[in-house]
Amino acid sequence: MNLADPSSIQFQTSASHCNDELIQAQEWLRRGNLVEAQTLCRQILAIQPCHVETLLLLGTLLQQRRQWVQAEQAIRQAIRAAPIDAMAQLNLGRILAAQNRHDQAITALKHAIQLQPDDVAARIALGEVLQALNRLQEAITTWRQASALRPADARIHYLLGAALAKLKQDEEALVALYIAHRSHPDDATITLLATVLHRQGRIKEAQRLISDAVFARGGMEKSLALLQHWQSLMPDDPITQHRLSAWSGQETPARAADAYVADLFDHYADSFDQDLGRLEYQAPAAVAAQLTETLPAPAGQWRVLDAGCGTGLCGPLLRPWARHLTGVDLSPGMLAKAQERGCYDELVVAELTAFLGEWPLRYELITLVDTLIYFGDLAPALTATAYALQPGGWLAFTVEQALDEQTPTFRLNRSGRYSHTADYVQRTLAAAGLPALHITSVVLRQEENTPVNGYVVLAQRPKNLDSTG
């Protein structure tokens, strides 16, 4: 370059300026500022009309704005400037496919692959065009070629699995979909995988797959589509019925189904204590404080039942009163954790009302700590508890406080738990023959930095059996 030539210096300055503007345009596109990116591209092309990278970028952002004609013009201009540019052919194929010009798109994408044989993106796009034409076997062959080049790509395995499933080649579809799921467990993959499993009669596996995903996502808003698909596959499944009832507020069941409770707490078992620690969980301590204040001094004197014992958080607190301490819970996973505490004489997997009905007049103390929050109608559980208590026996439990105390009885909340009014609790206890001695307002835990208010309730079965009715 002749440094004395002003035109040479001007060209160098213009090229440098264009490169800077191209970098800025790429950044605007990355941020989604398409108008700003397009303005910069036009400025560059005013200086260098055949700047290939800028033409490709312009075509991409015009495509994102669904301005197909202008996008195609930009890409074809780039191809005229650089006929052997594989990226330009790929972009052209995508634009043509978006306009349903499938045959032309196939030609462009095959040209891109010819120019760059290891181009995975072009093979993915070609498979999608072939799929749109219902040429599924060709699409599968193309995606398998792409997968050989990029074996861990979740999207390729999902596309393969979807096409194989459509052809009812379920075993091969499941292999591809499980690979996709391990890498990227999104809703689309889980939904299709569950559908194929269900079609194969692997119902429990399909149920577990969606249940695990729902639990991992946490809030109902993030899981609603999965739950609705679960219900479409298994309309009578009690787990999804309860979750969707909690979400919609319609068809409120009298209590949570056993299957729902067992599934929920089997998922929670490994992390339950740590999770409750983060939630500043106070229910066991609040019950223990009420027992200490009201009951005779502990001397290992009673048969005690920790109903709905979970991981056994209440076990050490109840042990001082217990001659024999039994824990009962629906979740085997929870009971395995309770066993590790070493403070129970007996642990039983059972539904609590059925269990209580087998042991008339057996216990001097029964606790249900955050157990009745999975019951709306408390009458069956409290009646069964009264049946299992000795005359003079004690009952202590917690419930969540209904936010609207005008609610006459109980409500099912989006959390999947029930809340109750103090008046309803008192009336139901009285009807069961267990007059309430204390109903104390407490904060049971924090949830999303908001206190969950509830009640610690202490009742006693009269010593005179005739007075229970």
Secondary structure, 3 states (H helix, E strand, C coil): CCCCCHHHHHHHHHHHHHHHHHHHHHHHHHHCCHHHHHHHHHHHHHHCCCCHHHHHHHHHHHHHCCCHHHHHHHHHHHHHHCCCCHHHHHHHHHHHHHCCCHHHHHHHHHHHHHHCCCCHHHHHHHHHHHHHCCCHHHHHHHHHHHHHHCCCCHHHHHHHHHHHHHCCCHHHHHHHHHHHHHHCCCHHHHHHHHHHHHHCCCHHHHHHHHHHHHHHHCCHHHHHHHHHHHHHHCCCCHHHHHHHHHHHCCCCCCECCHHHHHHHHHHHCCCHHHHHHHCCCCHHHHHHHHHHHHCCCCCCCEEEEEECCCCCCCHHHHHHHEEEEEEEECCHHHHHHHHHHCCCCEEEECCHHHHHHCCCCCEEEEEECCCHHHECCCHHHHHHHHHHEEEEEEEEEEEEECCCCCCCCEEECCCCCEEECHHHHHHHHHHCCCCEEEEEEEEEEEECCEEEEEEEEEEECCCCHHHHC
